[in-house]
Amino acid sequence: MMSKRVYRDAMSLDYCRKEIEKNLGIMYDPAIGKVALDHWSEIVDMLLKMQSGRPKVI
């Protein structure tokens, strides 16, 4: 969801979290989704660190 696609822009972290919460057990496995939501800040920190280490493509 956070990746830019040809057909849509990247979605914000807040939007992604709300989508997981809203669709838990529908689109997302409830056990895995709960773990992701319980550790959301750690996941966000890791993603931001990974993104900051990538060279920017122009």
Secondary structure as a PSIPRED ss2 file (coil, helix, strand):
# PSIPRED VFORMAT (PSIPRED V4.0)

   1 M C   1.000  0.000  0.000
   2 M C   1.000  0.000  0.000
   3 S C   1.000  0.000  0.000
   4 K C   1.000  0.000  0.000
   5 R E   0.000  0.000  1.000
   6 V C   1.000  0.000  0.000
   7 Y C   1.000  0.000  0.000
   8 R E   0.000  0.000  1.000
   9 D C   1.000  0.000  0.000
  10 A C   1.000  0.000  0.000
  11 M C   1.000  0.000  0.000
  12 S C   1.000  0.000  0.000
  13 L H   0.000  1.000  0.000
  14 D H   0.000  1.000  0.000
  15 Y H   0.000  1.000  0.000
  16 C H   0.000  1.000  0.000
  17 R H   0.000  1.000  0.000
  18 K H   0.000  1.000  0.000
  19 E H   0.000  1.000  0.000
  20 I H   0.000  1.000  0.000
  21 E H   0.000  1.000  0.000
  22 K H   0.000  1.000  0.000
  23 N C   1.000  0.000  0.000
  24 L E   0.000  0.000  1.000
  25 G C   1.000  0.000  0.000
  26 I C   1.000  0.000  0.000
  27 M C   1.000  0.000  0.000
  28 Y E   0.000  0.000  1.000
  29 D C   1.000  0.000  0.000
  30 P H   0.000  1.000  0.000
  31 A H   0.000  1.000  0.000
  32 I H   0.000  1.000  0.000
  33 G H   0.000  1.000  0.000
  34 K H   0.000  1.000  0.000
  35 V H   0.000  1.000  0.000
  36 A H   0.000  1.000  0.000
  37 L H   0.000  1.000  0.000
  38 D H   0.000  1.000  0.000
  39 H C   1.000  0.000  0.000
  40 W H   0.000  1.000  0.000
  41 S H   0.000  1.000  0.000
  42 E H   0.000  1.000  0.000
  43 I H   0.000  1.000  0.000
  44 V H   0.000  1.000  0.000
  45 D H   0.000  1.000  0.000
  46 M H   0.000  1.000  0.000
  47 L H   0.000  1.000  0.000
  48 L H   0.000  1.000  0.000
  49 K H   0.000  1.000  0.000
  50 M H   0.000  1.000  0.000
  51 Q H   0.000  1.000  0.000
  52 S H   0.000  1.000  0.000
  53 G C   1.000  0.000  0.000
  54 R C   1.000  0.000  0.000
  55 P C   1.000  0.000  0.000
  56 K C   1.000  0.000  0.000
  57 V C   1.000  0.000  0.000
  58 I C   1.000  0.000  0.000
